[in-house]
């Protein structure tokens, strides 16, 4: 079996009075499709993904993407399921957003998109001005979220934000009020912080829409062993244990059974 397969995304439409072709297809439209294809094929593991190659062909405009046959098989199954359910709610967030981007592009440009894969020539998935491939809004709700990581950037010319490098979620961009950053007296960069934020979360899967994160509170995190503080707690606790036989207490706690 071949190790590679391909996806064909055909775009049909007009540029004024002219039929769409590679000669009048703008580079911004190509860039938009290139930005979406990675999320369609590899929504989570981009770092170690196989290579994706690209070609553009006549008829009207055909985007041809070649990559691992395993990814093509998975993507073909996803297209079949979207077509069967007429829904993108079951998709991983990045994949759903990529489908939504193509749907919005169809509305804006009055384009028809036909998507095929080399593993199923009979399946043609269509996105056009009559389709409505968008996530159901009521499954995404505002949630208070907590993150922990290293703050690697803060600021922004027009929109202020912070960048937090986390082990669990990777790098997060969190919208922040400029005045909040101005009030910080010390340098925040490359220090560990806890973050309290608000953002959209899927009530069915628990998935977080990272694009919606807004800072509520920056929590300074300073793990420090304080010998004096620990000894003071031990001293306070001694009074509570006065007259208590530790062996009898443990035996009662175990319910008379040996641990």
C-alpha positions in Angstrom: 0.0 0.0 0.0 1.2 3.5 -0.8 2.5 5.6 2.1 1.1 8.8 0.8 -2.3 10.0 -0.3 -3.8 13.3 -1.4 -6.7 15.7 -0.8 -8.2 17.7 -3.6 -10.1 20.9 -2.7 -11.7 22.3 -5.8 -12.9 25.9 -5.8 -15.6 27.0 -8.2 -16.7 30.6 -8.8 -16.1 33.8 -10.7 -13.9 36.8 -10.6 -16.2 39.4 -12.0 -17.1 38.1 -15.5 -14.2 35.6 -15.5 -14.4 32.0 -14.4 -12.1 31.2 -11.5 -8.7 29.9 -12.5 -5.1 29.8 -11.1 -4.4 32.9 -13.2 -6.9 35.1 -11.3 -6.9 33.4 -7.9 -5.4 35.8 -5.5 -2.4 34.8 -3.3 -4.4 35.8 -0.1 -6.9 33.1 -1.0 -4.1 30.6 -1.4 -2.7 31.5 2.0 -6.1 31.2 3.6 -6.4 27.6 2.3 -2.8 26.7 3.4 -3.5 28.0 6.9 -6.6 25.8 7.2 -5.2 22.5 5.8 -2.9 21.8 8.7 -5.8 22.1 11.2 -7.9 19.9 9.0 -5.3 17.1 8.9 -3.3 17.5 12.1 -5.4 19.6 14.6 -3.4 18.6 17.7 0.1 17.2 16.9 1.6 19.8 14.6 5.1 19.5 15.9 5.8 15.9 14.8 3.4 15.7 11.9 4.4 14.3 8.5 5.2 16.7 5.7 2.4 18.2 3.6 3.2 19.2 0.0 1.1 21.5 -2.2 0.2 22.1 -5.8 -2.4 24.3 -7.5 -4.0 23.1 -10.8 -6.6 24.2 -13.3 -10.3 23.3 -13.1 -11.5 25.9 -11.9 -8.9 26.0 -9.1 -7.7 22.8 -7.5 -5.7 22.7 -4.3 -3.8 19.4 -4.2 -2.3 18.4 -0.8 -0.2 15.3 -0.4 0.7 13.8 3.0 0.6 10.5 5.0 -2.0 8.0 3.8 -2.9 7.4 7.4 -3.9 11.1 7.8 -5.8 10.9 4.5 -7.8 7.8 5.6 -8.7 9.6 8.9 -9.7 12.8 7.1 -11.8 10.9 4.6 -13.7 9.3 7.5 -14.2 12.7 9.1 -15.7 14.1 5.8 -18.1 11.1 5.6 -19.3 11.7 9.1 -19.8 15.4 8.7 -21.8 14.7 5.5 -23.8 12.0 7.3 -24.7 14.1 10.4 -24.6 17.6 8.7 -22.7 18.8 11.8 -19.2 19.8 12.9 -19.9 19.7 16.7 -18.2 16.3 17.1 -14.9 17.5 15.6 -11.8 18.6 17.5 -11.8 22.4 17.9 -9.1 23.2 15.3 -10.7 21.0 12.7 -14.2 22.5 13.3 -12.7 26.0 13.0 -11.0 25.2 9.7 -14.3 23.9 8.3 -16.0 27.1 9.5 -13.3 29.2 7.9 -14.0 27.6 4.5 -17.7 28.0 5.0 -17.3 31.8 5.8 -15.0 32.1 2.7 -17.8 30.6 0.6 -20.2 33.2 1.9 -17.8 36.1 1.4 -16.7 35.1 -2.2 -19.7 33.2 -3.4 -17.5 30.2 -4.0 -18.3 26.5 -4.0 -15.8 24.1 -2.5 -15.7 20.4 -3.3 -13.4 18.2 -1.2 -12.2 14.7 -2.3 -9.6 12.3 -1.1 -7.5 9.7 -2.9 -8.9 6.9 -0.6 -12.6 7.4 -1.5 -13.2 8.8 -5.0 -16.9 8.4 -4.6 -17.2 10.8 -1.7 -17.4 14.5 -2.6 -17.9 16.8 0.4 -19.4 20.1 -0.6 -19.3 23.5 1.1 -21.3 26.3 -0.5 -23.6 29.3 0.2 -26.4 26.9 1.0 -24.5 24.8 3.6 -24.2 25.8 7.3 -21.2 24.1 8.7 -20.8 25.9 12.0 -20.6 24.7 15.6 -23.7 24.8 17.8 -23.2 27.8 20.0 -25.0 26.4 23.0 -22.4 23.7 23.6 -19.7 26.4 24.2 -20.1 28.3 27.4 -18.1 30.8 29.4 -16.0 29.1 32.0 -13.5 30.2 34.7 -10.2 28.5 33.9 -6.9 28.1 35.7 -3.5 27.7 34.1 0.1 27.4 35.3 3.3 28.2 33.4 6.0 30.7 32.6 5.1 34.1 31.3 7.2 34.6 28.1 5.7 37.9 26.7 3.4 40.7 27.8 2.1 43.8 26.0 1.0 44.6 22.4 0.6 47.7 20.4 -3.1 47.6 19.8 -4.4 44.6 21.7 -2.6 43.8 25.0 -2.0 40.2 25.9 0.3 37.9 27.7 1.9 34.6 26.5 2.0 31.8 29.0 4.1 28.7 28.3 2.3 25.7 29.9 3.1 22.0 29.9 -0.5 20.9 29.4 -1.7 23.3 26.8 1.4 24.6 25.1 1.8 28.4 24.6 -1.4 30.3 25.4 -2.2 33.9 24.3 -4.5 35.5 26.9 -6.1 38.9 26.3 -5.2 41.4 29.0 -6.2 45.0 29.8 -3.4 47.5 29.2 -4.0 49.2 32.5 -3.6 45.9 34.4 -0.1 45.5 32.9 0.8 49.1 33.7 0.0 48.5 37.3 2.5 45.7 37.7 5.5 47.2 39.5 8.0 44.3 38.8 9.2 42.6 35.6 6.8 39.7 34.8 8.8 38.0 32.1 10.2 34.5 32.5 8.6 34.0 35.9 6.1 31.3 36.9 2.5 32.4 37.4 -0.9 30.9 38.0 -3.5 32.4 35.7 -7.2 32.8 36.4 -9.0 33.4 33.1 -12.3 33.2 31.4 -12.9 31.5 28.1 -15.2 29.3 26.1 -15.3 25.6 27.0 -17.2 22.8 25.4 -19.7 21.4 27.9 -19.7 18.0 26.2 -15.9 17.4 25.7 -14.3 19.9 28.1 -12.2 21.3 25.3 -11.1 24.9 25.6 -11.2 27.5 22.8 -7.8 29.0 23.3 -8.7 32.0 21.1 -11.3 33.3 23.7 -9.1 33.5 26.8 -9.2 36.7 28.9 -7.2 37.4 32.0 -9.0 37.7 35.3 -6.1 37.5 37.7 -2.4 37.0 37.6 -1.4 34.8 40.6 2.3 35.1 41.7 3.7 31.7 42.3 6.7 31.5 44.6 7.3 28.0 45.9 9.6 28.4 48.9 10.5 26.2 51.8 10.0 28.3 54.9 11.6 26.4 57.9 10.5 29.0 60.4 6.9 29.0 59.2 6.8 25.1 59.2 8.1 25.0 62.8 5.4 27.5 63.9 2.7 25.2 62.5 4.1 22.2 64.2 4.2 24.1 67.5 0.6 25.2 67.1 -0.5 21.7 66.3 1.2 20.2 69.4 -1.6 21.6 71.7 -4.3 19.7 69.7 -2.4 16.4 70.1 -1.9 16.8 73.9 -3.1 13.6 75.6 -3.7 11.7 72.4 -2.1 8.3 72.0 -1.0 8.2 68.3 -1.1 4.3 68.1 -4.7 4.2 69.5 -5.7 7.1 67.1 -4.4 5.2 64.1 -6.0 2.0 65.2 -9.4 3.8 65.5 -8.9 5.4 62.1 -8.2 2.0 60.5 -11.4 0.6 62.0 -9.5 -2.1 63.9 -7.9 -3.5 60.8 -4.1 -3.7 60.3 -3.0 -1.5 57.4 
